[in-house]
Every structure is written in structure tokens, then in C-alpha cells.
Amino acid sequence: MNESDAQGMNCPSCGNRGKKVKRITLDSLLKDEVKSRITDSTFYFCDSPNCGLVYFAEDGSTFAKDDLTVRVGVKEPPGTGPRHVCYCFDHTIEEIEAEVKATGTSTVLDDIKARMKEGCWCEKTSPAGGCCLGTVAKYINAAVDEFGASSDLGVESQVGRVEEDHGDCCTHSCCAGGATLAEGAANMANEESRVLTNGKSTEKAGMFAAGGAITSAVLSSACCWLPLLLLAFGASAAGVSAWIEKYRLIFLGLTVLMLAGGFYLVYFRAPKCATDGSGACCESTGRGMKRFTKGMLWVSPVVVIAFAAFPNYAGYVIRAGNSKNSDADEASLVNRLKVSLEIEGMTCDACAAGLEKSLGKLDGVAQAKVDFESKTADLWLTKDATSRMESETKDVLDTVAEAGFTAKVANPGG
């Protein structure tokens, strides 16, 4: 870090010490026709009311007031309002002065702190590229000094002055409780233990709920896809479907609860700041993160439904790729030996389709048909397998057992 980065840089027009701004501020607030003049150099903001420059850089690049898409409130002369000091929540110098004249103080600072729970976007909306609280406090005190004592309220109006060090909301150093910069730094150390008390935690909780709902939905359909996955890797799936099927309704119930909780947290539960006097910070969540969380919540039901309904359509998907068991081949099976089985343990049509595919792959089987509703399987053996009936039947029963089901021969040859 060079010296200018650490200490700021003086404005080449007025000599005022500038404040470093990020590239995102220039990209957001400069007019399109001047953005090509943005360089890779470090830029600074000049807040001097009597200076026409707004941004200046170490390489000599500058931008004036007319180059911005918004009015720079602190640089506009009195009487040319509105002069904004808070761009996120639309507060002006004129508003502060009018309130001080009427009441002796201003509630603008309190309003900003309260609404920061919704999120603030200083780097994209404020020409200063940062938190406005210090600037707002400065103008409140200036208005109190100028209008408070001379108003009908008398000297007592001087109590309307406020503390000007309110930290930086853009780095979560302040909160609705009015913590100073030093207090904000201490609060940050304890913030991880404060769950669901600020905007960011609420967003995280919403994302967790959406992810949990998807996980529960995936598990609810595992009775169908997990045995198929195990068989694909050569592992035995014995008993898996029946065991998971016992908990299917529980997983579906958790899915509904997770989704409902996610929508509640993001759309209905307002984030809160600490009111216990600890001064814990209200962490502002950016609009991008909020949009992502809400998008994830609305996508989640689609994914959940797809997995929850998997047992109902998986059979069609699995059979679609099984050309060996095509109905077009049935005419050639009239004179082949047929073996019928009674199957136990299937929990959905996907189980039947997967078993049908496994049986159809056996060398001695010309075609296999497994029906979930009747819990039966019909197999037509190849001509050379007819002479090996006993060994072929054993292979068939072994294949059924490996798939996690039990079977018995209903007729040894039909």
C-alpha cells in the first residue's frame, strides 16, 4: 500500500483531502459517455462544497459534477435543492434543516439506522461511495447550530446536536443502537453467535431451509433411485428400498416444513437488531444476495416436486431406454419358455422398471416384464437357456435378491 492509499490524496482543484472510492461507484454513477475515461488508477472523492471536481485519480484523471447521473448534494449551493445526503433512503439537507427549525433536532439519522436493516447500497448510490451517517450527523449539527438557538424553542434546542462518529454502515461498523466505530469493531467479534437477529443471518437461514427442503425431497425418493445407483456400481441393494420407504412420509413432511420456513424467514420475518443494550450490529444484506436467496426459494419447489414425484414417473424413464424389452419383439416369444415370478419388496414402479432392466440383461433371458401393481415378473428364456432351466432360474433369483427383493417361482415353465 502506497502513502496515497493510506492517507488519501489532495484534490488538484481545491486541495481538499479526498476519500478513496471503489470502481463500482464510478461505474454506477458516471454517465455512459464518460465511463471510457475511467482508468485503473485509484480514484478519490472530493466533498468540498466550493469545488467542481467530484472524482480525481493519481494519474491525473478527473470527473466533474456534470459527469454524474445524480446531483452531488454536498457540492450544491443552498437554495438549489434537493441536496441529498442519503441516497439509499432519500434524505436531503433541506429536510434536515426544516425539521431542526420545527423541532430543534432531526430524526433523519434514526430513520436511516432503522431502515439499514433492509439493506443499504451506498457504494452504488452515493457519490461519496460509502456510508452517509457521518455526513448526515454533520449537517444535523450544522442546522442545530444555525437554526436551533434562534428558533422559538430557545436554548434547549441545542440538545438536538448528535454524535458525528457513527462508524461505517458499509463495513457493518454501526447499528440501530447507535454504536460508535470502536463499539462496532468489538461487536463484530460477537456477531457470529447472534443467529437470526439481522438481515444476513435471515438470508442464510432462508438458503439453509431451501437446501434442507431439497435434501429431504431427495431422501424421500431414495427408495427408488438409491438401489438403482448401488446396482450401477455393482453393489447389493438388498433391503434398501424397504428400509427407506418406512421413512418416506417423514422426509416429505420435513420437506414441506423446510420450504414453509424458508418462505417465512425471507418474506415475512423482519430482521431485527439487538435491543438488549449490547450494541450488536445490524448487518445489511445486499440486494444481490436477497435476489439469489429468493430465486433459490422459488426454484426449490420445482426441484422438490421433481424428486418427490420420482417414484411415479421413474419407471417410464428407465423403460424408455430398454430396447431389449420392446413390445415389438413379443411376436417372436410365442414359442419360448416363460417363467413367472412373484416379487416381494418393491415400493414403486421405478423398482419394477429397474428390476426389469436387470433381468433383461441376463444371457438366458430373451425378454423380461415386471409389473409393480401385481408384484409379478414374466421372463421368456432363450432357446439355448431352455435346456439349462435350473441354472437359469437360479441366476434370475440371485439377480432379484441383489436388487433388494425376494422372489419365488410361480410356474417353472409356461
C-alpha positions as CSV (number, residue, x, y, z in Angstrom):
1,M,0.0,0.0,0.0
2,N,1.4,3.3,-1.0
3,E,1.2,6.5,1.0
4,S,-1.7,8.0,-1.0
5,D,-3.8,4.9,-0.5
6,A,-3.2,5.0,3.3
7,Q,-3.7,8.8,3.8
8,G,-5.8,9.9,0.9
9,M,-4.9,12.4,-1.8
10,N,-5.4,16.1,-2.2
11,C,-7.8,17.4,-4.8
12,P,-5.9,19.0,-7.7
13,S,-8.5,21.7,-7.9
14,C,-9.2,22.8,-4.3
15,G,-6.5,21.0,-2.3
16,N,-9.2,19.2,-0.2
17,R,-8.2,15.8,1.2
18,G,-10.1,13.2,-0.9
19,K,-11.6,9.9,0.2
20,K,-10.9,6.8,-1.7
21,V,-13.8,5.3,-3.8
22,K,-14.2,2.0,-5.4
23,R,-14.6,1.3,-9.1
24,I,-18.2,0.2,-8.6
25,T,-19.1,3.7,-7.5
26,L,-17.8,5.2,-10.7
27,D,-19.4,2.5,-12.9
28,S,-22.7,3.1,-11.1
29,L,-22.9,6.9,-11.1
30,L,-20.9,8.2,-14.1
31,K,-22.7,8.9,-17.3
32,D,-22.2,6.3,-20.1
33,E,-20.5,8.7,-22.4
34,V,-17.7,9.4,-19.9
35,K,-17.1,5.9,-18.5
36,S,-14.4,5.3,-21.1
37,R,-12.2,7.8,-19.2
38,I,-12.2,5.6,-16.1
39,T,-8.6,4.3,-15.7
40,D,-7.1,1.6,-13.5
41,S,-5.7,4.2,-11.2
42,T,-7.0,4.8,-7.6
43,F,-9.8,7.4,-7.5
44,Y,-10.8,9.8,-4.7
45,F,-14.0,11.7,-3.9
46,C,-13.8,15.5,-3.1
47,D,-16.6,16.7,-0.8
48,S,-15.6,20.3,-0.8
49,P,-18.8,22.4,-1.5
50,N,-16.8,25.0,-3.5
51,C,-15.1,22.6,-5.9
52,G,-16.4,21.5,-9.2
53,L,-14.5,18.2,-9.2
54,V,-16.1,15.1,-7.8
55,Y,-13.5,12.4,-8.6
56,F,-9.8,12.6,-9.2
57,A,-7.1,10.0,-9.6
58,E,-3.4,9.6,-9.0
59,D,-2.8,9.6,-12.8
60,G,-4.5,13.0,-13.2
61,S,-7.9,11.7,-14.4
62,T,-10.8,13.8,-13.1
63,F,-14.6,13.8,-13.3
64,A,-16.8,16.9,-12.6
65,K,-20.3,17.3,-11.3
66,D,-21.8,17.3,-14.8
67,D,-20.3,13.8,-15.5
68,L,-22.5,12.2,-12.9
69,T,-26.1,10.9,-13.3
70,V,-27.1,12.3,-9.9
71,R,-26.7,15.6,-8.2
72,V,-23.9,15.7,-5.6
73,G,-25.8,17.1,-2.7
74,V,-22.9,18.2,-0.6
75,K,-21.5,20.3,-3.5
76,E,-24.7,22.1,-4.4
77,P,-25.2,25.6,-3.0
78,P,-28.1,26.4,-0.7
79,G,-31.4,27.2,-2.4
80,T,-30.7,24.7,-5.2
81,G,-32.4,21.7,-3.6
82,P,-33.0,19.0,-3.3
83,R,-29.5,18.4,-1.9
84,H,-29.3,14.7,-1.0
85,V,-27.1,13.4,1.9
86,C,-28.6,9.9,2.0
87,Y,-29.2,8.4,-1.4
88,C,-30.3,5.0,-0.2
89,F,-33.3,6.3,1.7
90,D,-33.9,9.7,0.0
91,H,-33.0,12.2,2.7
92,T,-31.9,15.8,1.9
93,I,-30.2,18.7,3.6
94,E,-33.4,20.7,3.2
95,E,-35.3,18.1,5.1
96,I,-32.9,18.2,8.0
97,E,-32.9,22.0,8.2
98,A,-36.8,22.1,8.1
99,E,-37.0,19.6,10.8
100,V,-34.5,21.3,13.0
101,K,-36.3,24.6,12.6
102,A,-39.5,23.0,13.6
103,T,-38.4,20.7,16.5
104,G,-34.8,21.7,17.4
105,T,-33.4,18.4,16.1
106,S,-33.7,15.8,13.4
107,T,-34.9,12.2,13.2
108,V,-33.2,11.6,9.8
109,L,-30.2,9.7,11.5
110,D,-32.6,7.4,13.4
111,D,-34.6,6.7,10.3
112,I,-31.5,5.7,8.3
113,K,-30.3,3.4,11.1
114,A,-33.7,1.7,11.4
115,R,-34.0,1.2,7.6
116,M,-30.5,-0.2,7.3
117,K,-32.0,-3.5,8.4
118,E,-33.5,-3.7,4.9
119,G,-30.0,-3.2,3.3
120,C,-28.1,-0.1,2.1
121,W,-26.3,0.3,-1.1
122,C,-24.0,3.3,-0.6
123,E,-21.3,2.2,-3.0
124,K,-23.8,2.2,-5.9
125,T,-26.0,5.2,-5.0
126,S,-23.9,7.7,-3.1
127,P,-21.3,9.8,-4.9
128,A,-19.1,9.5,-1.8
129,G,-19.1,5.8,-2.4
130,G,-19.6,5.0,1.3
131,C,-21.7,5.4,4.5
132,C,-23.6,8.7,4.8
133,L,-24.1,8.6,8.6
134,G,-21.2,10.9,9.4
135,T,-22.2,13.4,6.8
136,V,-25.8,13.3,7.9
137,A,-24.7,13.9,11.5
138,K,-22.5,16.8,10.4
139,Y,-25.4,18.6,8.7
140,I,-27.8,17.9,11.6
141,N,-25.3,19.7,13.9
142,A,-24.8,22.5,11.5
143,A,-28.5,23.0,11.3
144,V,-28.9,22.9,15.0
145,D,-26.1,25.5,15.4
146,E,-27.7,27.7,12.7
147,F,-31.4,27.4,13.4
148,G,-31.9,25.8,16.8
149,A,-30.9,28.6,19.1
150,S,-32.6,31.2,17.0
151,S,-35.9,29.3,16.8
152,D,-38.8,29.7,19.1
153,L,-37.7,26.6,21.1
154,G,-34.9,28.6,22.8
155,V,-31.5,27.4,24.0
156,E,-32.9,24.0,25.0
157,S,-32.9,23.1,21.3
158,Q,-29.1,22.7,21.4
159,V,-29.7,19.2,22.9
160,G,-30.6,18.3,19.3
161,R,-26.9,18.0,18.4
162,V,-25.8,14.4,17.7
163,E,-22.5,12.5,17.8
164,E,-20.8,12.6,14.4
165,D,-18.8,9.4,14.7
166,H,-21.2,6.7,13.7
167,G,-18.8,4.3,12.1
168,D,-19.3,2.9,8.6
169,C,-22.5,1.0,7.7
170,C,-20.8,-0.3,4.6
171,T,-18.4,-2.3,6.7
172,H,-21.1,-3.2,9.3
173,S,-19.5,-1.0,12.0
174,C,-22.7,0.7,13.1
175,C,-26.1,-0.4,14.1
176,A,-29.6,0.8,15.0
177,G,-28.4,1.2,18.6
178,G,-26.0,3.9,17.6
179,A,-22.7,2.1,18.2
180,T,-19.6,4.1,17.6
181,L,-16.8,2.9,15.3
182,A,-14.9,1.4,18.2
183,E,-18.0,-0.3,19.6
184,G,-18.8,-1.7,16.1
185,A,-15.4,-3.3,15.9
186,A,-16.0,-5.0,19.3
187,N,-19.5,-6.1,18.2
188,M,-18.1,-7.8,15.1
189,A,-16.2,-10.3,17.3
190,N,-19.5,-11.5,18.8
191,E,-21.7,-11.3,15.7
192,E,-21.2,-14.9,14.7
193,S,-23.1,-16.1,17.8
194,R,-26.1,-14.0,17.1
195,V,-28.4,-16.2,14.9
196,L,-31.4,-14.8,13.0
197,T,-31.1,-11.4,14.5
198,N,-30.0,-9.5,11.4
199,G,-30.6,-9.4,7.7
200,K,-27.7,-11.5,6.6
201,S,-28.5,-14.3,9.1
202,T,-32.1,-14.3,7.9
203,E,-30.9,-14.7,4.3
204,K,-28.6,-17.6,5.3
205,A,-31.4,-19.2,7.2
206,G,-33.6,-19.0,4.1
207,M,-31.0,-20.6,1.9
208,F,-30.5,-23.3,4.5
209,A,-34.2,-24.0,4.6
210,A,-34.4,-24.2,0.8
211,G,-31.3,-26.5,0.7
212,G,-32.8,-28.6,3.5
213,A,-36.1,-29.0,1.6
214,I,-34.3,-30.2,-1.5
215,T,-32.2,-32.7,0.6
216,S,-35.4,-34.1,2.3
217,A,-37.1,-34.5,-1.1
218,V,-34.1,-36.3,-2.5
219,L,-34.1,-38.6,0.5
220,S,-37.8,-39.2,0.2
221,S,-37.3,-40.7,-3.3
222,A,-34.1,-42.6,-2.3
223,C,-36.2,-45.8,-2.0
224,C,-36.3,-45.7,-5.8
225,W,-33.1,-44.2,-7.1
226,L,-30.6,-45.4,-4.4
227,P,-31.0,-49.2,-5.2
228,L,-30.5,-48.3,-8.9
229,L,-27.4,-46.4,-8.1
230,L,-26.0,-49.2,-6.0
231,L,-26.6,-51.7,-8.7
232,A,-25.0,-49.5,-11.3
233,F,-21.8,-49.6,-9.2
234,G,-22.1,-53.4,-8.7
235,A,-23.2,-53.2,-5.0
236,S,-26.0,-55.1,-3.5
237,A,-29.2,-53.2,-2.9
238,A,-30.8,-55.8,-0.7
239,G,-33.3,-54.3,1.7
240,V,-32.5,-50.7,0.9
241,S,-35.9,-49.8,-0.7
242,A,-38.0,-51.3,2.0
243,W,-35.9,-49.6,4.8
244,I,-36.1,-46.1,3.2
245,E,-39.8,-46.5,2.3
246,K,-40.6,-46.6,6.0
247,Y,-39.4,-43.0,6.4
248,R,-40.7,-41.6,3.1
249,L,-43.6,-39.7,4.7
250,I,-41.3,-38.3,7.4
251,F,-38.9,-36.9,4.7
252,L,-41.8,-35.5,2.7
253,G,-43.1,-33.8,5.9
254,L,-39.7,-32.3,6.6
255,T,-39.6,-31.0,3.0
256,V,-42.8,-29.1,3.4
257,L,-41.7,-27.7,6.8
258,M,-38.4,-26.6,5.4
259,L,-39.9,-24.8,2.4
260,A,-42.6,-23.1,4.5
261,G,-39.9,-22.0,7.0
262,G,-37.7,-20.6,4.2
263,F,-40.5,-18.5,2.7
264,Y,-41.4,-17.2,6.2
265,L,-37.9,-16.2,7.0
266,V,-37.3,-14.4,3.7
267,Y,-40.7,-12.8,3.1
268,F,-42.4,-12.4,6.4
269,R,-39.9,-12.4,9.2
270,A,-38.4,-8.9,9.5
271,P,-34.7,-8.9,10.5
272,K,-34.2,-7.3,13.9
273,C,-31.3,-5.6,15.6
274,A,-30.3,-6.2,19.2
275,T,-32.3,-4.2,21.7
276,D,-30.6,-5.6,24.8
277,G,-28.2,-2.7,25.0
278,S,-25.3,-4.7,23.8
279,G,-24.9,-2.6,20.7
280,A,-24.7,-5.6,18.3
281,C,-24.6,-4.6,14.7
282,C,-27.5,-4.8,12.2
283,E,-25.7,-6.4,9.3
284,S,-27.1,-5.2,6.0
285,T,-27.6,-7.8,3.2
286,G,-27.0,-6.7,-0.3
287,R,-29.8,-6.8,-2.9
288,G,-27.9,-9.4,-5.0
289,M,-27.8,-11.8,-2.1
290,K,-31.5,-11.2,-1.4
291,R,-32.4,-11.9,-5.1
292,F,-30.3,-15.0,-5.1
293,T,-32.0,-16.4,-1.9
294,K,-35.5,-15.6,-3.2
295,G,-34.7,-17.1,-6.5
296,M,-33.4,-20.3,-4.8
297,L,-36.6,-20.5,-2.8
298,W,-38.8,-20.3,-5.8
299,V,-36.7,-22.9,-7.7
300,S,-36.7,-25.2,-4.7
301,P,-40.4,-26.3,-5.1
302,V,-39.7,-27.3,-8.7
303,V,-36.8,-29.5,-7.6
304,V,-38.7,-30.8,-4.6
305,I,-41.7,-31.8,-6.7
306,A,-39.4,-33.4,-9.3
307,F,-37.8,-35.6,-6.7
308,A,-40.9,-36.3,-4.6
309,A,-42.7,-37.5,-7.7
310,F,-39.8,-39.5,-8.9
311,P,-41.3,-42.9,-7.9
312,N,-44.3,-42.0,-10.1
313,Y,-42.5,-41.4,-13.4
314,A,-39.1,-43.0,-13.0
315,G,-40.5,-46.3,-14.4
316,Y,-41.2,-44.7,-17.7
317,V,-37.8,-43.1,-17.9
318,I,-36.0,-46.3,-17.1
319,R,-38.0,-48.4,-19.5
320,A,-37.6,-45.9,-22.3
321,G,-34.0,-47.0,-22.8
322,N,-34.6,-50.7,-22.6
323,S,-34.9,-51.7,-26.3
324,K,-34.5,-55.4,-25.5
325,N,-37.9,-55.5,-23.8
326,S,-39.7,-53.7,-26.6
327,D,-43.3,-54.8,-27.3
328,A,-42.4,-55.2,-31.0
329,D,-40.5,-58.4,-30.0
330,E,-43.4,-60.1,-28.4
331,A,-44.4,-62.0,-31.6
332,S,-41.1,-63.8,-31.6
333,L,-41.7,-65.0,-28.0
334,V,-44.8,-67.2,-28.6
335,N,-42.9,-70.4,-28.6
336,R,-40.3,-69.6,-25.9
337,L,-40.3,-70.9,-22.4
338,K,-41.9,-68.5,-20.0
339,V,-41.1,-68.3,-16.3
340,S,-43.3,-66.3,-13.9
341,L,-42.2,-65.0,-10.5
342,E,-43.9,-63.5,-7.5
343,I,-41.9,-60.5,-6.3
344,E,-41.9,-59.0,-2.8
345,G,-40.3,-55.8,-1.5
346,M,-40.9,-53.4,-4.5
347,T,-42.0,-50.0,-3.3
348,C,-42.7,-48.2,-6.6
349,D,-42.8,-48.6,-10.3
350,A,-39.2,-47.5,-10.5
351,C,-38.2,-50.6,-8.6
352,A,-40.1,-52.7,-11.1
353,A,-38.5,-51.0,-14.0
354,G,-35.0,-51.3,-12.6
355,L,-35.5,-55.0,-11.8
356,E,-36.9,-55.5,-15.3
357,K,-33.8,-53.9,-16.8
358,S,-31.5,-56.1,-14.7
359,L,-33.4,-59.3,-15.6
360,G,-33.4,-58.4,-19.2
361,K,-29.6,-58.2,-19.3
362,L,-29.2,-61.9,-18.2
363,D,-27.8,-64.0,-21.0
364,G,-30.5,-66.6,-20.9
365,V,-33.4,-64.1,-20.9
366,A,-34.9,-63.1,-24.2
367,Q,-37.4,-60.6,-22.6
368,A,-38.5,-59.6,-19.1
369,K,-41.6,-57.9,-17.9
370,V,-42.0,-56.8,-14.3
371,D,-45.3,-55.3,-13.1
372,F,-45.4,-53.3,-9.9
373,E,-49.2,-53.5,-9.3
374,S,-49.4,-57.3,-9.5
375,K,-45.9,-57.8,-7.9
376,T,-45.1,-60.3,-10.6
377,A,-42.3,-60.8,-13.3
378,D,-42.6,-62.7,-16.5
379,L,-39.5,-63.9,-18.3
380,W,-39.1,-65.5,-21.6
381,L,-35.9,-67.6,-21.9
382,T,-33.8,-68.0,-25.0
383,K,-33.9,-71.4,-26.8
384,D,-30.4,-72.4,-25.6
385,A,-31.4,-71.5,-22.0
386,T,-34.4,-73.8,-22.0
387,S,-32.1,-76.8,-21.6
388,R,-30.4,-75.1,-18.7
389,M,-33.7,-74.2,-16.9
390,E,-32.5,-74.9,-13.3
391,S,-29.3,-72.8,-13.6
392,E,-31.1,-70.0,-15.4
393,T,-33.8,-69.9,-12.7
394,K,-31.0,-69.6,-10.0
395,D,-29.4,-66.7,-11.9
396,V,-32.8,-65.0,-12.1
397,L,-33.4,-65.4,-8.3
398,D,-29.9,-64.2,-7.5
399,T,-30.5,-61.1,-9.6
400,V,-33.7,-60.4,-7.8
401,A,-32.0,-60.8,-4.4
402,E,-29.2,-58.5,-5.4
403,A,-31.7,-55.8,-6.4
404,G,-33.0,-56.0,-2.8
405,F,-36.2,-58.0,-3.4
406,T,-37.4,-61.6,-2.8
407,A,-39.0,-63.9,-5.3
408,K,-40.4,-67.3,-5.8
409,V,-41.2,-69.1,-9.0
410,A,-45.0,-69.1,-9.7
411,N,-44.7,-71.5,-12.6
412,P,-41.5,-73.3,-13.7
413,G,-42.3,-73.1,-17.3
414,G,-45.5,-72.0,-19.1
